[in-house]
């Protein structure tokens, strides 16, 4: 028997030169099929195009999969290493607020996660089945892919890793604890699914993003914390690998569709302004954790772009592009119109985004070249992106700038952005209405409405029928249907925006406990419509219309836990909700301050005696609200696109520096004696002194002024070229056309090259242009920055076009803090190529 057992060895376990027999057989059959295919094509005299096309696609697919597999394997290996080793290895790449005590704290959190992770599998399976699966099924139905369902859901044994921790201790309410976690998950999950007859699976699932955990309110009984709010500040990075039959559609179809659906589903659950509330104590009202808490509204004007890359290919070579821009703020996404056949589109597009956390949220601008193709598949070509920190924009109030696109050879976009805070003063509505009239934009908002929908009572049963506007019982048949209850959900509509609550099953007294926000165009004329729908029958079982002008007459423009009667419903049917209106108002610009100090002072969410606070107790923004304070800030005026280039050239350098190079999680460095901060938003920076501007440098070739900074959060080395002064002019009839060229040494390749626009006939050109390099701080300390001032007129002469050069050793600077300096231009340094 033992001998028979030894003979019954699986063929899969037999090895030939280190490879399994099945693997060798599979490779042999695969190669034989390829050879036979080529033989058949030649035998039947088919065109070579039938061979070349599939070969090219096959090679592209293999290289694409190798790159993705390598990236996943590296991330997975990092996820399985020791916590402290990984964090210390990335110490140069972590945000500035991650210091050694936080490394110990992150290691401690990782140990807890590893301990509780097996129990988390049960919650994750319920989340996938109850929340993710219905959302993916509904989204895939739009692409005629029906019947999506999860068959197997194994989360695996590798828990998420916390790479950095920040706990806020300044200007935070005494009733809450705020903590930011750099979360990275690259586990060994095994998830299988089916779409009709197509079987597939998801492996090597990865997600990375900054998660904020708000613990509030603090209570005087165990567990001491009443609840949690968990959310991503910005959209996380999500990647995965399809396996099984579905892998055949991985390029380019199903993978793109699934990835977008998963990102949208995660965003709708826990990317700002959406939060995932978790109640830990029954004594804490749900309204405290679920009520929206916006800080303000960001108004974005995408004016135009210039010098975009040419992606369309025509008969005579590369043509132009059909560009459009996508603006993303958390879970909110906006898209401009597509301008055909141009690399300098003029969009003149306006949008408004609700901001729930100025400290941490970013504006992501992506530019694409539209190409028609299969719906849901990424057919469009990438033209670049730009990321802007909302915290720096809110400090300035108004920002008007040209931003250089990253991940692109060239291209710039003209943006105007305005920060609007929230006011409880009704008198501020007049100024807001006047501004929208001056802008001649009827779509712009003047207020923000916050709605908390608690519950409904005494809804009519599903068997009831409507008769002359009244609900009555059918009453003739005694059956199970006569006692059935509806599956109610509420649909809230204001203007063009519509929000829907979750569906409560078989109840006439549903409890939703959900919060929503609506941008209001005219609070004196708009109406909020609430419709209660039975999901089983699709029939309306109650309606409510609330004129917002009535809310404007209430104290603080709010109502709390107000029961309102429903029309076209039962005689005692009511809906319980809370509402508050806020007026959008310009905020005075203020000086730069420490990031921790700029964190807003939040009021306690609950009174000490346990009574819940109002819907929004005070203005949820920094700075005191005073109706008598005069507004010295003029509103942003609308300007035609053809005038925007001229207006952008007059932008002060202080606005450009602050908006471009401020990082959302970097603390403000100590002030540099040679560069005091500006007195106000309109003043020129003091480092532009007249003495420095009058100097011609040590060798008489002029001087250049620039700002250098490193953003640890975005892993970007940022350079702002301000201006060049006192360039030599040997021949008055030959004034130079100077531009600035940059190289990050030792590479002198095309990828390392950056250059400004040329200024015609000028010895004192002003640029105020920003450039970025994607590089780690540890690697940056071993580099040098070569700066050359070059004239375009020198290319056709026997002399060198380089007017002057300077080289900066980056290890000598105090990065990541910003450094603004003047450098004397020297004679060209000859180097070997």
C-alpha positions in Angstrom: 0.0 0.0 0.0 2.9 2.3 0.9 4.5 1.5 -2.5 1.3 2.4 -4.3 1.1 5.6 -2.4 4.6 6.5 -3.5 3.7 5.7 -7.1 0.6 7.9 -7.1 2.6 11.1 -7.5 0.9 14.0 -9.1 2.2 14.8 -12.6 2.1 18.4 -11.6 4.7 17.8 -8.9 7.2 16.2 -11.2 10.0 18.5 -12.2 12.1 18.6 -15.3 15.2 20.9 -14.9 13.4 22.9 -12.2 10.1 23.3 -14.2 6.8 21.4 -13.7 5.7 18.9 -16.3 2.4 20.8 -16.8 4.3 24.1 -17.3 6.6 22.5 -19.9 3.6 21.0 -21.8 1.7 24.2 -21.7 4.7 26.2 -23.1 5.3 23.5 -25.8 1.7 23.6 -27.0 1.6 27.4 -27.0 4.8 27.6 -29.1 3.6 24.9 -31.4 0.3 26.7 -32.0 2.2 29.9 -32.9 4.4 28.1 -35.4 1.3 26.3 -36.9 -0.5 29.6 -37.2 2.5 31.1 -39.2 2.7 28.0 -41.3 -1.0 28.1 -42.2 -0.9 31.8 -43.1 2.0 31.1 -45.5 0.4 27.9 -46.8 -2.9 29.6 -47.7 -1.1 32.6 -49.1 -2.6 35.1 -46.7 -1.3 38.7 -46.5 1.5 39.4 -44.1 -0.7 42.0 -42.4 -2.6 39.2 -40.8 0.6 38.1 -39.2 2.2 41.5 -38.4 -0.9 43.0 -36.7 -1.4 40.2 -34.1 2.3 40.0 -33.4 2.5 43.7 -32.6 -0.5 43.5 -30.4 0.9 40.4 -28.7 4.2 42.1 -28.0 2.6 45.2 -26.7 0.3 43.1 -24.4 3.2 41.1 -23.0 5.3 44.2 -22.3 2.3 45.9 -20.7 1.6 42.9 -18.5 5.3 42.5 -17.5 5.4 46.1 -16.4 2.2 45.8 -14.3 3.3 42.5 -12.8 6.7 43.9 -11.8 5.0 46.9 -10.2 2.6 44.7 -8.3 5.3 42.3 -7.2 7.4 45.1 -5.8 4.5 46.5 -3.9 3.5 43.1 -2.6 7.1 42.4 -1.4 7.1 45.7 0.4 3.8 44.9 2.0 5.3 41.7 3.5 8.4 43.2 4.9 8.9 44.4 8.5 7.0 47.6 9.2 9.9 49.6 10.7 12.3 48.6 8.0 10.0 49.8 5.2 9.2 53.1 6.9 12.8 53.9 7.7 13.8 53.0 4.2 11.3 55.6 2.9 12.2 58.2 5.4 13.3 60.6 2.7 10.1 60.1 0.7 7.7 60.5 3.6 6.0 63.8 4.5 7.8 66.1 6.8 5.4 65.4 9.6 6.5 61.8 9.8 9.4 61.7 12.3 10.7 58.8 14.4 8.0 58.7 17.1 5.4 58.4 14.3 7.4 55.5 12.8 7.0 53.7 16.1 3.3 54.7 16.2 2.8 53.4 12.6 4.6 50.1 13.5 2.2 49.7 16.5 -0.8 50.3 14.3 0.4 47.8 11.8 0.7 45.2 14.5 -2.9 45.8 15.5 -4.0 45.5 11.9 -2.2 42.2 11.5 -3.9 40.9 14.6 -7.5 41.9 13.7 -7.2 41.3 9.9 -8.5 37.7 10.0 -11.7 39.0 11.6 -12.0 41.8 9.1 -12.5 39.2 6.3 -16.1 38.7 7.4 -16.9 42.4 7.3 -15.2 42.7 3.9 -17.3 39.9 2.4 -20.5 41.6 3.6 -19.3 44.9 2.2 -18.4 43.4 -1.2 -21.7 41.4 -1.4 -24.1 44.1 -0.1 -22.5 47.3 -1.4 -19.9 46.8 -4.1 -21.7 44.0 -6.0 -25.0 45.9 -6.6 -23.1 49.1 -7.7 -20.9 47.2 -10.1 -23.9 45.2 -11.5 -25.9 48.4 -12.2 -22.9 50.1 -13.8 -22.0 47.1 -16.0 -25.6 46.9 -17.2 -25.1 50.1 -19.0 -22.5 48.3 -21.2 -24.9 45.4 -21.9 -23.0 43.2 -19.4 -25.6 41.7 -17.2 -25.6 39.3 -14.3 -22.5 40.4 -12.4 -22.0 38.6 -9.1 -19.1 37.6 -6.8 -18.6 33.9 -6.5 -15.7 33.7 -4.1 -14.3 36.4 -1.8 -11.1 35.7 0.1 -9.4 38.9 1.4 -6.1 37.0 2.2 -3.7 37.1 5.1 -1.7 40.2 4.3 -3.2 43.3 6.1 -2.9 46.9 4.9 0.2 48.8 5.9 0.3 52.2 7.5 3.3 54.1 6.2 3.0 57.3 8.2 0.8 58.8 10.9 -0.1 62.3 11.8 -2.2 63.3 14.9 -3.4 66.9 14.9 -3.0 68.5 18.3 -3.3 72.3 17.5 -6.5 74.1 16.9 -8.6 71.0 17.1 -11.8 70.8 19.1 -11.5 69.3 22.5 -14.3 67.0 21.6 -12.5 65.1 18.8 -9.3 63.5 17.7 -8.1 63.8 14.1 -5.5 61.5 12.6 -4.1 61.0 9.1 -2.9 57.6 7.9 -0.9 56.9 4.8 -2.6 53.5 3.9 -1.1 51.0 1.4 -2.7 47.6 0.7 -1.1 45.1 -1.6 -2.5 41.8 -0.3 -3.0 38.3 -1.5 -6.8 38.5 -2.0 -8.5 36.0 -4.2 -11.8 37.2 -5.6 -13.7 35.4 -8.4 -16.8 36.8 -10.2 -19.0 36.0 -13.1 -20.7 38.2 -15.8 -23.2 35.9 -17.3 -21.2 33.1 -18.8 -17.9 34.8 -18.4 -15.9 33.7 -15.4 -13.1 35.8 -14.1 -11.2 36.8 -11.0 -9.3 39.6 -9.3 -5.9 39.1 -7.8 -3.0 41.4 -6.7 -5.5 44.1 -5.7 -3.7 47.3 -4.5 -5.0 50.5 -3.0 -2.9 53.5 -1.8 -4.1 56.8 -0.4 -4.3 59.2 2.5 -7.0 58.2 5.0 -8.3 60.6 7.7 -9.9 59.2 10.8 -11.9 61.5 13.0 -12.8 60.2 16.4 -15.7 62.2 17.9 -17.4 63.0 20.1 -15.4 62.1 23.1 -17.7 60.8 25.8 -17.4 60.1 29.6 -18.1 56.4 29.3 -16.6 53.4 27.6 -15.4 53.2 24.9 -14.7 57.0 25.4 -15.2 57.7 21.7 -18.7 58.0 20.5 -18.0 57.3 16.8 -15.6 57.4 13.9 -15.6 59.2 10.5 -13.3 57.5 8.0 -12.6 58.9 4.5 -10.0 59.5 1.9 -8.9 63.1 1.4 -8.5 62.5 -2.4 -9.2 59.6 -4.7 -6.9 56.7 -3.9 -4.8 54.9 -6.4 -6.3 51.5 -7.3 -4.8 48.7 -9.3 -5.6 45.0 -9.8 -5.0 42.1 -12.1 -7.7 40.2 -13.9 -7.4 36.4 -14.2 -9.4 33.6 -15.8 -11.5 34.0 -19.0 -12.0 37.7 -18.3 -8.3 38.2 -18.8 -8.9 37.9 -22.5 -10.7 41.3 -22.3 -8.0 42.8 -20.0 -6.7 44.9 -22.9 -8.3 47.3 -23.3 -11.9 46.6 -22.3 -13.1 44.9 -19.1 -10.2 46.0 -17.0 -10.8 49.7 -17.8 -14.5 49.4 -17.1 -14.1 47.6 -13.8 -11.3 49.9 -12.6 -13.4 53.0 -13.2 -16.5 51.4 -11.6 -14.5 50.4 -8.5 -13.0 53.8 -8.2 -16.4 55.5 -8.5 -17.9 53.1 -6.0 -15.1 53.7 -3.4 -15.4 57.5 -4.0 -19.2 57.4 -3.4 -18.6 55.7 -0.1 -15.6 57.3 1.5 -13.9 60.0 -0.6 -14.6 63.6 0.4 -17.3 65.0 0.6 -18.5 61.4 1.3 -17.6 59.9 4.7 -17.9 56.4 6.2 -19.5 56.9 9.7 -19.2 54.2 12.4 -21.2 54.6 15.6 -19.5 53.2 18.7 -22.0 54.3 21.4 -25.8 54.1 21.3 -25.9 57.4 23.3 -24.5 59.4 20.4 -27.0 60.7 17.9 -26.3 59.6 14.4 -26.7 63.2 13.2 -23.4 64.2 14.8 -21.5 61.7 12.6 -23.6 61.9 9.4 -24.3 65.6 9.0 -22.3 67.2 6.2 -19.5 69.6 7.4 -18.3 71.7 4.4 -15.7 74.3 5.0 -16.4 76.3 1.8 -16.7 76.2 -2.0 -14.0 76.4 -4.6 -15.0 78.2 -7.8 -12.8 77.1 -10.7 -12.5 78.8 -14.1 -10.6 76.8 -16.7 -9.8 79.6 -19.2 -7.6 78.1 -21.9 -4.5 76.1 -22.7 -1.5 76.5 -24.9 1.3 74.5 -26.5 -0.3 71.2 -25.8 1.1 68.0 -27.3 0.0 66.9 -30.8 -1.5 63.4 -30.6 -3.7 63.0 -33.7 -1.9 61.5 -36.7 -2.9 62.4 -40.2 -1.7 61.7 -43.7 1.0 64.3 -43.5 2.3 63.3 -40.1 1.2 64.6 -36.7 -1.7 66.9 -36.7 -3.2 68.6 -33.7 -5.4 67.3 -30.8 -9.0 67.4 -29.7 -8.4 68.5 -26.1 -10.7 68.5 -23.1 -10.0 68.9 -19.4 -11.2 67.0 -16.4 -11.2 68.7 -13.0 -11.4 66.3 -10.0 -11.8 67.4 -6.3 -12.3 64.4 -4.1 -15.3 62.5 -5.4 -16.5 65.4 -7.5 -15.6 65.4 -11.2 -16.2 68.1 -13.9 -15.4 68.0 -17.6 -15.0 70.8 -20.1 -16.3 70.6 -23.7 -14.0 69.2 -26.4 -12.4 71.7 -28.7 -11.5 70.0 -32.0 -8.3 70.3 -34.0 -6.2 72.6 -31.8 -3.3 72.7 -29.3 -4.4 76.0 -27.9 -8.1 75.5 -26.8 -10.2 78.2 -25.2 -12.7 76.5 -22.9 -14.0 79.3 -20.7 -15.4 76.6 -18.4 -16.7 77.3 -14.9 -17.4 74.8 -12.1 -17.9 74.8 -8.3 -16.7 72.1 -5.9 -17.7 71.7 -2.3 -14.6 71.5 0.0 -14.8 69.5 3.3 -11.2 69.8 4.3 -9.0 72.6 3.0 -6.0 70.9 4.7 -5.4 67.9 2.6 -7.6 68.1 -0.4 -6.2 68.9 -3.9 -7.5 70.0 -7.2 -6.4 67.6 -10.0 -6.6 68.8 -13.5 -6.1 66.3 -16.4 -6.0 67.2 -20.1 -6.9 64.5 -22.6 -7.1 64.3 -26.4 -10.5 62.9 -27.4 -10.5 59.8 -29.6 -13.7 57.9 -30.5 -13.9 54.3 -29.5 -15.7 51.6 -27.5 -17.7 53.1 -24.7 -16.1 52.8 -21.3 -12.7 52.0 -22.6 -9.9 54.5 -22.3 -9.4 55.5 -25.9 -8.2 59.0 -25.3 -4.6 60.1 -25.3 -3.1 61.7 -22.2 -1.9 65.3 -22.5 -0.7 65.9 -18.9 -1.9 66.9 -15.5 -1.5 69.5 -12.8 -2.1 69.2 -9.0 -3.0 72.3 -6.9 -3.3 72.5 -3.1 -6.5 74.0 -1.9 -5.0 75.2 1.4 -2.8 77.7 -0.5 -5.7 78.8 -2.7 -7.9 79.5 0.3 -5.2 81.6 2.0 -5.0 83.8 -1.1 -8.7 84.1 -1.8 -8.2 84.6 -5.6 -5.6 82.9 -7.8 -4.9 83.5 -11.4 -2.1 81.5 -12.9 -0.7 79.5 -15.8 0.2 75.9 -14.6 2.7 73.7 -16.4 1.4 70.2 -17.1 3.2 67.3 -15.6 3.8 63.9 -17.4 3.9 65.8 -20.6 6.7 67.2 -22.9 5.1 70.6 -22.9 1.8 72.3 -22.3 0.3 74.9 -20.0 -3.2 75.6 -18.7 -4.7 79.0 -17.6 -6.7 78.7 -14.4 -8.6 81.2 -12.2 -9.8 80.0 -8.8 -11.8 81.7 -6.0 -12.2 80.5 -2.4 -15.7 81.2 -1.0 -16.3 80.7 2.7 -19.7 80.0 4.3 -21.6 82.7 6.1 -24.7 82.7 8.4 -25.4 86.3 7.7 -28.4 86.9 5.4 -27.1 90.3 4.4 -24.2 88.6 2.5 -26.7 87.3 -0.1 -27.0 90.6 -1.8 -23.2 90.8 -2.6 -23.2 87.1 -3.7 -26.1 87.8 -6.1 -24.4 90.9 -7.5 -21.3 89.0 -8.3 -23.1 86.3 -10.3 -24.8 89.0 -12.2 -21.5 90.7 -13.0 -20.0 87.4 -14.1 -23.1 86.9 -16.3 -23.2 83.3 -15.2 -26.6 82.0 -14.2 -25.2 78.6 -13.3 -23.0 80.0 -10.4 -24.2 79.5 -6.9 -24.8 82.0 -4.1 -25.5 79.5 -1.2 -25.0 76.0 0.1 -27.8 74.0 1.5 -27.1 71.2 4.0 -29.8 68.6 4.5 -30.0 65.8 7.1 -32.8 63.4 6.3 -33.6 61.4 9.5 -36.7 59.3 8.9 -40.3 59.1 7.8 -43.4 58.0 9.7 -46.7 56.3 8.9 -46.1 55.8 5.2 -49.0 54.1 3.3 -48.7 50.4 2.7 -48.0 49.0 -0.7 -51.5 47.6 -1.1 -53.1 51.0 -0.8 -54.4 52.7 -3.9 -54.7 56.4 -4.8 -58.3 57.7 -5.2 -58.7 61.4 -6.0 -55.5 62.2 -4.3 -56.2 60.1 -1.2 -54.7 56.8 -0.2 -57.2 54.1 0.7 -57.1 50.4 1.4 -58.2 48.0 -1.4 -59.8 46.1 1.5 -61.6 43.5 -0.6 -59.1 40.6 -0.4 -57.6 39.2 2.8 -54.2 37.9 1.7 -50.6 38.3 2.6 -50.4 41.2 0.2 -52.8 43.3 2.3 -50.2 43.5 5.1 -47.1 44.1 3.0 -45.0 47.1 3.7 -43.3 49.3 1.1 -39.6 49.4 0.4 -39.2 53.2 0.7 -36.3 55.4 -0.5 -36.3 59.2 -0.7 -35.2 61.2 -3.7 -34.1 64.8 -3.0 -34.0 67.3 -5.9 -32.7 70.9 -6.0 -32.0 72.4 -9.4 -30.2 70.0 -11.6 -28.8 67.9 -8.7 -30.6 64.8 -7.4 -29.7 62.6 -4.4 -31.2 59.3 -3.4 -31.1 57.6 0.0 -30.7 53.9 0.7 -33.7 51.6 0.4 -35.3 50.4 3.6 -37.0 47.0 3.2 -40.6 46.3 4.2 -41.3 49.2 6.6 -43.7 52.1 6.8 -41.4 54.0 9.2 -38.0 54.1 7.4 -34.9 55.5 9.2 -32.4 56.8 6.7 -30.1 59.0 8.7 -28.3 60.5 5.7 -26.8 63.9 5.0 -26.6 65.7 1.6 -25.5 69.1 0.3 -26.8 71.2 -2.6 -25.3 74.3 -4.2 -28.1 76.9 -4.5 -28.3 79.4 -7.3 -30.9 81.7 -5.7 -32.0 80.9 -2.1 -34.9 83.3 -2.5 -36.5 81.5 -5.4 -35.3 77.8 -5.4 -37.3 74.9 -4.0 -36.2 71.6 -2.4 -38.3 68.7 -3.6 -38.4 65.4 -1.6 -40.1 62.4 -3.1 -40.6 59.1 -1.3 -40.7 56.1 -3.6 -41.7 52.5 -3.1 -38.9 50.6 -4.8 -41.1 47.5 -5.4 -43.7 49.2 -7.4 -41.9 52.4 -8.4 -44.9 54.4 -7.1 -44.7 57.7 -5.3 -46.0 57.3 -1.7 -45.3 60.9 -0.6 -44.1 64.3 -1.8 -42.7 67.4 -0.1 -41.8 70.8 -1.6 -40.0 73.3 0.6 -39.4 76.9 -0.5 -35.9 77.9 0.6 -37.2 81.5 1.1 -39.0 80.2 4.2 -35.7 78.9 5.5 -34.1 82.3 5.0 -36.4 83.8 7.6 -35.5 81.3 10.3 -32.8 82.1 13.0 -29.4 81.2 11.6 -31.3 80.0 8.4 -31.8 76.5 9.8 -34.4 74.1 11.1 -33.6 71.1 13.4 -35.5 67.8 13.5 -38.6 69.4 11.9 -41.5 67.0 11.1 -43.1 68.0 7.8 -46.3 66.6 6.4 -46.2 64.7 3.1 -48.6 65.3 0.3 -50.2 62.6 -1.8 -49.5 60.2 1.1 -51.2 58.9 4.3 -53.1 61.3 6.5 -50.5 61.1 9.3 -47.4 60.6 7.0 -44.5 62.9 8.0 -40.9 63.2 7.2 -38.3 64.3 9.8 -35.3 66.4 8.5 -32.9 69.2 9.4 -31.7 71.9 7.1 -29.3 74.9 7.1 -28.5 77.4 4.5 -25.1 79.1 4.2 -24.2 82.1 2.0 -21.1 82.0 -0.2 -18.8 84.9 0.7 -15.3 85.9 -0.3 -12.7 85.5 2.4 -10.0 88.1 3.1 -6.5 87.0 2.0 -4.2 86.2 4.8 -0.5 85.7 5.2 1.2 82.3 5.0 1.1 80.5 8.3 2.1 77.1 9.7 0.0 74.3 8.4 -0.9 73.1 11.9 -1.8 76.7 12.9 -3.9 77.1 9.8 -6.0 74.1 10.8 -9.5 75.4 11.5 -10.7 75.7 15.1 -13.6 73.4 15.3 -16.5 73.7 17.8 -17.4 70.7 19.8 -19.9 68.5 18.0 -21.8 67.8 21.2 -22.5 69.9 24.3 -20.9 68.7 27.5 -24.3 67.7 28.9 -24.8 65.3 26.0 -27.4 67.4 24.1 -26.5 67.4 20.3 -25.3 70.7 18.8 -27.2 72.4 15.9 -26.8 71.2 12.4 -23.8 73.5 11.9 -23.0 75.5 15.1 -20.9 78.2 13.5 -19.2 79.1 10.3 -17.2 76.1 9.5 -14.2 78.0 8.3 -11.4 79.8 9.9 -11.6 83.5 10.8 -14.3 85.2 12.7 -17.6 86.2 11.0 -18.4 89.8 11.5 -21.2 91.4 9.4 -19.8 94.9 10.1 -16.4 94.1 8.7 -15.9 95.9 5.4 -15.1 93.9 2.3 -12.0 95.3 0.7 -11.7 92.4 -1.6 -13.2 92.9 -5.0 -15.0 89.9 -6.6 -13.4 88.0 -9.4 -14.6 89.4 -12.7 -15.3 87.4 -15.8 -13.0 88.0 -18.7 -13.2 86.8 -22.3 -10.8 84.1 -23.3 -9.1 86.2 -25.9 -8.0 88.7 -23.2 -6.8 86.1 -20.7 -3.2 85.9 -21.9 -2.7 89.6 -21.4 -4.2 89.5 -17.9 -2.1 86.5 -16.9 1.1 88.3 -17.7 0.4 90.9 -15.0 0.0 88.3 -12.3 2.1 89.0 -9.2 4.8 86.5 -8.5 3.6 86.0 -4.9 0.4 84.4 -6.1 2.2 82.1 -8.5 4.7 80.9 -5.9 2.2 80.2 -3.2 -0.3 78.5 -5.5 2.2 76.4 -7.3 4.6 75.2 -4.7 2.7 75.0 -1.4 2.2 71.3 -0.3 -0.9 70.3 1.5 0.8 68.4 4.3 4.2 70.2 4.6 4.6 72.4 7.6 5.6 76.0 6.9 9.4 76.2 7.4 11.1 78.8 9.7 11.4 82.2 8.0 14.6 82.9 6.1 16.3 86.2 7.2 17.0 87.1 3.6 13.4 86.4 2.5 10.8 87.8 4.9 7.1 87.0 4.0 5.0 89.5 2.1 3.0 92.1 4.0 -0.2 91.5 2.0 -1.5 89.8 -1.1 -1.0 92.8 -3.4 2.5 93.7 -2.4 5.6 92.6 -4.3 7.8 90.1 -2.5 10.5 91.9 -0.5 13.3 89.7 -1.8 13.0 91.5 -5.1 15.1 94.4 -3.8 16.3 97.2 -5.9 19.9 96.5 -4.9 19.8 93.0 -6.3 18.1 94.2 -9.5 20.7 96.8 -10.2 23.7 94.4 -9.9 25.1 92.9 -13.1 26.9 90.1 -11.3 30.5 89.3 -10.7 31.5 89.0 -14.4 28.9 91.5 -15.8 26.7 88.8 -17.4 23.6 89.6 -15.3 21.7 87.8 -12.5 18.8 85.4 -12.2 16.2 85.1 -9.5 14.5 81.8 -8.7 12.7 79.9 -6.0 13.5 76.2 -5.2 11.4 73.9 -3.1 10.6 70.3 -2.5 7.1 68.9 -2.0 7.4 65.8 0.1 3.8 64.9 -0.3 3.8 65.0 -4.1 7.5 63.9 -4.4 8.2 66.9 -6.7 11.2 69.2 -6.9 9.7 72.6 -7.8 11.5 75.4 -9.5 10.1 78.9 -10.1 12.0 81.1 -12.5 11.1 84.6 -11.6 13.3 86.9 -13.8 16.7 87.7 -15.2 18.2 91.2 -14.9 20.9 93.3 -16.6 21.9 90.9 -19.4 24.8 92.3 -21.4 24.1 94.1 -24.7 27.3 94.5 -26.7 25.5 95.6 -29.8 22.5 98.0 -29.3 21.1 96.8 -32.7 21.1 93.1 -31.6 19.1 92.9 -28.4 18.8 89.3 -27.2 15.7 87.1 -27.1 16.5 85.3 -23.9 15.0 82.2 -22.3 16.1 80.0 -19.4 17.1 76.4 -19.9 17.3 73.9 -17.0 19.1 70.5 -16.6 19.0 68.3 -13.5 22.6 67.0 -13.7 24.3 64.6 -14.3 21.6 63.7 -16.9 21.6 66.1 -19.9 18.8 64.1 -21.6 15.6 65.3 -23.2 13.6 64.1 -20.1 15.8 66.3 -17.8 15.4 69.4 -19.9 13.1 72.3 -19.0 12.9 75.7 -20.6 10.9 78.9 -20.4 9.3 80.9 -23.1 11.5 83.3 -24.9 11.1 87.0 -24.3 11.7 89.0 -27.5 14.2 92.0 -27.4 14.6 92.2 -23.7 17.6 92.4 -21.3 15.5 92.2 -18.2 12.9 89.5 -18.9 10.3 88.4 -16.4 9.1 84.8 -16.6 7.4 83.6 -13.4 7.2 80.1 -14.8 7.1 76.9 -12.7 8.8 73.6 -13.5 8.7 70.3 -11.7 10.8 67.1 -11.5 9.5 63.8 -10.1 12.3 62.6 -7.8 12.8 61.5 -4.2 14.4 63.8 -1.7 17.2 61.4 -1.0 18.2 61.2 -4.7 17.8 65.0 -5.1 20.5 65.7 -2.6 23.1 64.1 -4.9 22.1 66.2 -7.9 23.0 69.6 -9.3 20.8 72.1 -11.1 22.3 73.7 -14.2 20.7 77.0 -15.2 21.5 78.6 -18.6 20.3 81.8 -20.0 20.2 81.4 -23.8 19.3 83.8 -26.7 17.4 82.6 -29.7 19.3 85.1 -31.9 22.6 83.4 -31.4 21.9 80.1 -33.1 22.8 81.4 -36.6 26.0 83.2 -35.5 29.5 81.8 -34.9 29.3 82.7 -31.2 27.6 80.5 -28.5 23.9 81.4 -27.9 24.5 80.8 -24.2 24.7 84.2 -22.4 25.5 82.9 -19.0 25.3 79.9 -16.7 25.1 78.9 -13.1 25.2 75.5 -11.3 23.5 75.0 -7.9 24.6 72.1 -5.7 21.2 71.0 -4.3 22.8 69.3 -1.3 23.8 72.7 0.1 20.2 73.9 0.2 17.8 73.5 3.1 15.2 71.4 1.2 12.3 70.8 1.4 11.7 74.3 2.7 11.5 77.0 0.0 14.6 79.0 -0.8 14.5 82.1 -3.0 17.9 83.3 -4.2 19.7 85.5 -6.7 22.5 83.9 -8.7 25.2 85.6 -10.7 25.5 84.3 -14.3 29.0 83.0 -15.2 30.6 82.1 -18.4 29.5 78.9 -20.1 31.1 75.8 -18.5 32.2 73.4 -21.3 31.3 69.8 -20.5 31.6 66.6 -22.5 28.4 65.3 -23.9 
